[in-house]
Amino acid sequence: MTSLIFKVNDKIPKELDLIQEEEGLGNRTSTLTFLVKYYFLTKKSSLDQSIQIMDKLLDRIDMSKLPSAKEQLKDI
C-alpha cells in the first residue's frame, strides 16, 4: 500500500473529520478513499454507466411481488 504525505490548510482535516462522521466512515483513509470514489462516480461517464446498471437491475425486479412501503416499514 502506498502512503501519501502532504501539507494542507488546517481546515481540511476538520472537513475530513466532518465527512467521516456524517458518512459513518472508520478513519481518514477511508474518508479520502470515499471522496476519490465519489468523484469518479459522479463524473458523467461513470454516472451514466451506473444509471444503466441500475436500469438493468430494475428490469429484473417483479414489482408485483414487492410488499407495499407501509408493509416494509411496519417493523420500524
Secondary structure, DSSP 8 states (H G I E B T S, - for coil): ---------THHHHHHHHHHHHHT-SSHHHHHHHHHHHHHHHSHHHHHHHHHHHHHHHHTS-GGGS--HHHHTTT-
